[in-house]
Amino acid sequence: YEKPITLEDHANSRMIADPVRLLDCCQESDGAVAFVITSAERAKDLKHTPALIAGARQAAVPDTQMMTPYYGDTITGVPEMDVAAKELYQMAGLTPDDIDVACLYDHFSPWILPQLEAFGFCEVGEAPDFVREGHITRGGKLPVNPHGGQLGEAYIHGLNGIAEAVRQIRGSSVNQQGDVDHVLVTAAPGVPNGCAILERG
């Protein structure tokens, strides 16, 4: 709690299931998040800048199993995210280039990689280089989880990612990423999953 983790700390943490180490796994957390959802018309009169829901999708595919599609066609991607991403962008009328910040579901750190690819921030197979080149850092091309995500802030089943998306849009985040108009939020890759794009009202 409130202690920075270095790359050395990560490398020295015990192996859980190769290549996933202890510090690749989200922490057990107690906490809560609440939201007030109203019409866009009513939100215009509220005190804070509203975060509008530009689009939201949930998806499952025929070979979805409980938690992970063990018998699916691929073990390197998240087919549910591929479906949800395409439909989400269509619904919102946006593209990956329109996204300023991403709050990606990170119960285990490897799950970030296929989400970056599914949502078109890099090509399939290029996510490790995209991360290595610093694109997901604060101030990077696509800041990811500036609040620390579930790995660094708390495991509140991704709801804290929605709260951070709202803070980024309002300009009130502790780790504010400049003027933010659109934030992608994802939930639960590996099961029937959901995603949304929030935008400045």
N, C-alpha and C positions, 0 to 999 in steps of 0.2 A: 504494500500500500504506500503510495507516494514515493516509491523508490525507482529511479531510472533503471532500465535493463539494458545492458550492453550486448554487443554481438558475442563477446567472450562469455558472458553469463549464459546466453542462449546455447552456445556451442558446448558448454560444460553442464548443461541441464541433462537430466537422465533421459535415456531413450524410452519412449512409450511404445511406438510401433514404427520401426524404421521406414522413412526418415523423420517421422514426427517425434519431436522431443517435448518434454514437459512444458517448456515455454512457448510451444506452438499451440497449446491447448488453452481454451478460455478458462477463466477462473470461476469458482463457485461464488455467487453473489446473491445478496439480498437487496432488493430495491423495487422501485415502482416508477411507472411513467403514466401520465394521464394527458389526454388531449381533449380540446374543445373543438368540435367540428360544426360549422354552420355554413350558411350559403355565402357565396362570394359577395352578393349584394349587402348582406348584413355585415360581413367582415370589413367592408370599406369604412365603417363608422367606428371600428374598434381602435383601442389605443395603440396597439402594436401593428407593425407591417404584417399583413396576412401572408401565409404560405398556402397558395392555392394548389389543389391536386390537378396537375396537368394530365395525368393518366395513371392508371393502376391496372395491373394484370396479375393473374395467377395461372399457373400451367402445370399440367401433368402430361406424361407421354404414355403410350401403351405398355411399355416395359417398366414403369415406375413400381418399385417395391418399397417396403417399409424402410425408411431412412436413406437407403442407397440402392440404385438399380444394379445389383450385383450381376445380373444376367443380361444386362443391356448390351447394345452394340459397341459401346465405348466405355473405357474406364478413365479416359483423360479429359473428358468434357462433362458438361451438365446439360443434357438434352432439354430438360425442362426450362432451363434458363435461356437456351437458344430460342425456344418458342415464345416465352414470355417477353424477351427483349424485342424481338421483331414486332410483336403486337403492341407493346408499350410505346415504342417510337412512333408507330403508325397512329395510335390513339392520341398521343400528345402533339403530333405534327412536328417532331424534333428529330435530330440526329445525334450521334455521339459527340460531334463537335460543339453542340449546344450545352453540354453538361459541364458545369464549373467545378463541382465537388461530387464525390461519390461516397456514400456511406454503405459499404459492402458488408454483408453478413460474414463474420470471421470467427465462428466458433472454433475453428482450427485454421491456422494460417495458410495451409495449402489451398483452401477453398477460394482465396482471393484470385488466384491465377486463372481458373476457367471462367470466372465472372468477368474479368477484364476482357477476355476474348469473346465471350458470348455477347457482351454489350458493345462490341465493336471498337474498343479503345486501342486494340492492336489485333493483328492477325492471329489465327490459331497457331500455337507453337511459339509465339513471340512474347508471351506474358513474362517469362523470366527476365528477358532482356529489357522489357518495358520497365520492370521494377528496378533492375540493376542500374539502369540509366537515370534513376531518380525521378521518374515522371509522377510517382504516386506520393512523393513527399510534400510536406507543407510548402507552398510556393511553387510546386511543380506543375507540369502540364495538366494533371488530373489529381489534385490532392485526395487521398483516400483516408477516410476515418480520422479526420483531424482531432476528434474527441478521444481517440485512443481505441475506438471500437470495443468489441466484446473482450478482446485480448487484453487491452490496456486500461479500459475504463470500468466496465462491468458487463456481466452476461445477463442482460435483461431481455433475452430472446429477440434482440434486434430492435426493440422499441426505443432504446436509447439512441439508435441510429436515426430514427425519425425525429426525435427531439433535437439532435444535432443538426439535422437538415433544416429544421425550422429556425434554429439559432443562426445558422449561416445565412439564411435568407433575410433574417431581421438585422443582421450585422452585429449580433450580440454574443457570438461565440468567444470563448476564451482563446481559441486558436482561429480567429477569423481569417478567411482566405480572400480578402479584398471584397469587391462588389460581386455578390453571388446572385445570379438570376435563376439558375436551375440546379437542383440536386437530385441525383439518382439514389434511391434507397432500395436495398434488396433484403430478402428474408429467406432463410432456410434452404440453401442449395442442397440438393440430394434428397429432398422430399417434394411433394407437390408444393411449389414455392410461389412466392409473390414478389412484386416489385412495384415501385411507384416513382414518378417524377414530381417533385414539388417545385413550384415556381413562385417568384415574387409577384405579389398582388398589386 
